[in-house]
């Protein structure tokens, strides 16, 4: 539990809404393309052939707020989570493991752009013991990226994340085939 003054924070969300409207016209996290093709690969583990999907997304984050935003770090930025739209709800499709150090690194100041982040998705058959897994039963569909961004560097950056609509990407299409 945090103690101390939070003066000025109550206006943050209101300021973002005034600046961006009810929903951002352009998402704060954008991809380099509107669609991607996942490549199917295979690897052999203990004599068993395991399929995997492989594709890379080039991401950019733009801080349009009047406050700094902090990116979780541990030997590099925390890896985003890939979400798939299923029956009107967003479900996790791919969530790589995160290291437990929980450090906060990159400070993204107002107006600053954090660009050229390469998010490589390498999702393995969920029936195997190889991780991270590709969770959906199919590939084709609408997706977005969910990134962990915080308003504070301490004490608990995970509890102080920016609002959801400001830490998810534009929607994009993904196609591919899994066995």
C-alpha positions in Angstrom: 0.0 0.0 0.0 1.3 3.4 -0.9 1.2 6.4 1.4 1.8 10.0 0.7 0.3 12.6 -1.5 -1.2 11.8 -4.9 -1.9 15.5 -5.7 -2.2 16.0 -9.4 -2.9 12.5 -10.4 -6.7 12.8 -10.4 -6.4 15.0 -13.4 -4.2 12.6 -15.4 -7.0 10.5 -16.8 -9.2 13.5 -17.4 -6.4 15.3 -19.2 -5.8 12.3 -21.4 -9.5 12.2 -22.3 -9.5 15.9 -23.1 -6.3 15.5 -25.2 -7.4 12.3 -27.0 -11.2 12.4 -26.8 -13.1 9.5 -25.3 -11.0 6.9 -27.3 -7.7 7.7 -28.9 -8.0 8.5 -32.6 -4.6 6.9 -33.1 -3.7 4.3 -30.5 -0.6 5.1 -28.4 0.9 1.7 -29.4 1.0 1.2 -33.1 2.2 -1.7 -35.3 4.3 -1.4 -38.5 1.5 -3.1 -40.5 -2.2 -3.9 -40.5 -1.7 -7.6 -41.1 0.8 -10.3 -40.4 1.4 -13.8 -41.7 2.6 -16.4 -39.1 5.1 -18.9 -40.4 4.8 -22.5 -39.3 8.0 -24.2 -38.2 8.9 -27.5 -36.6 11.5 -28.6 -34.0 12.4 -32.0 -32.6 12.5 -32.4 -28.8 13.3 -35.8 -27.4 12.3 -37.5 -30.7 9.0 -35.6 -30.8 8.3 -33.1 -33.6 6.7 -30.0 -32.2 5.2 -27.2 -34.4 5.6 -23.5 -33.6 4.4 -20.2 -35.0 6.9 -17.4 -35.7 6.3 -13.8 -36.7 7.7 -10.4 -35.6 5.9 -7.2 -35.0 7.6 -3.8 -35.1 6.0 -1.6 -32.4 6.0 2.1 -31.5 4.7 3.8 -28.4 3.9 7.5 -28.3 3.4 9.3 -25.0 0.7 11.9 -25.7 0.1 12.6 -22.0 1.4 15.4 -19.9 3.3 13.0 -17.5 6.2 10.6 -17.9 5.3 6.9 -18.5 7.6 4.1 -17.4 8.3 0.8 -19.1 8.9 -2.3 -17.0 12.4 -3.5 -17.5 14.6 -6.5 -16.6 17.5 -6.9 -18.9 15.3 -5.1 -21.5 11.7 -4.0 -21.8 9.1 -6.5 -20.6 7.7 -8.5 -23.5 4.1 -7.6 -24.4 1.2 -10.0 -24.4 -0.6 -10.8 -27.6 -4.4 -10.9 -27.4 -7.0 -12.3 -29.8 -10.6 -11.1 -30.3 -13.0 -14.0 -29.6 -16.7 -13.4 -29.5 -16.3 -9.7 -28.7 -13.8 -10.2 -25.8 -10.0 -10.1 -25.8 -8.3 -13.3 -24.8 -4.6 -14.1 -24.3 -3.2 -15.8 -27.4 0.5 -15.6 -26.5 2.2 -14.6 -23.2 5.9 -15.2 -23.0 7.4 -15.7 -19.5 8.6 -12.6 -17.8 11.6 -12.4 -15.5 10.8 -11.7 -11.9 13.1 -8.8 -11.2 10.4 -6.2 -11.9 12.7 -3.2 -12.5 11.6 0.0 -14.1 13.7 1.3 -16.8 12.8 3.4 -19.8 11.2 6.7 -18.9 9.1 8.0 -21.8 8.5 11.7 -21.4 5.5 13.6 -22.7 5.6 13.8 -26.5 8.4 11.3 -26.7 8.3 8.2 -29.0 9.7 4.8 -28.1 10.1 3.2 -31.5 11.4 0.1 -33.3 10.6 -2.4 -30.5 10.7 -5.8 -32.1 8.2 -8.2 -30.6 9.0 -11.7 -31.8 6.2 -14.2 -31.3 7.4 -17.7 -31.1 4.5 -19.8 -29.9 4.8 -23.5 -29.5 2.1 -26.3 -29.7 0.4 -26.0 -26.3 0.1 -29.8 -26.1 3.9 -30.0 -25.8 6.2 -29.1 -22.9 7.9 -26.4 -24.8 7.1 -22.9 -23.8 5.8 -20.3 -24.5 2.7 -21.8 -26.0 0.4 -20.6 -28.7 -3.0 -20.8 -26.9 -5.8 -20.4 -29.6 -7.0 -23.4 -31.6 -6.5 -21.4 -34.8 -4.5 -18.4 -36.1 -6.7 -16.3 -38.4 -8.3 -13.4 -36.6 -8.1 -9.9 -35.1 -5.3 -9.3 -32.5 -3.8 -6.5 -30.4 -0.7 -6.1 -28.3 -1.0 -5.3 -24.5 2.1 -3.7 -23.0 2.8 -3.0 -19.4 3.3 0.7 -18.9 3.3 2.5 -15.5 2.8 6.0 -14.1 5.4 5.4 -11.3 8.8 3.9 -10.8 8.0 2.7 -7.3 6.8 1.1 -5.1 4.6 -1.1 -7.2 4.7 -0.3 -10.9 2.4 -3.1 -11.8 -0.4 -1.7 -9.6 0.1 1.8 -11.1 -0.4 1.0 -14.8 -1.7 3.6 -17.3 -5.4 3.0 -18.2 -5.9 -0.1 -20.4 -6.9 1.8 -23.5 -3.6 3.6 -23.4 -1.5 0.4 -23.2 -3.0 -1.6 -26.0 -2.3 -1.4 -29.7 -4.3 -0.9 -32.7 -6.2 -4.0 -33.9 -4.4 -6.0 -36.7 -5.1 -9.2 -38.6 -3.0 -12.3 -38.3 -3.2 -15.3 -40.7 -1.5 -18.7 -40.6 -2.1 -22.4 -40.3 -1.5 -24.8 -37.4 -1.7 -28.6 -37.7 
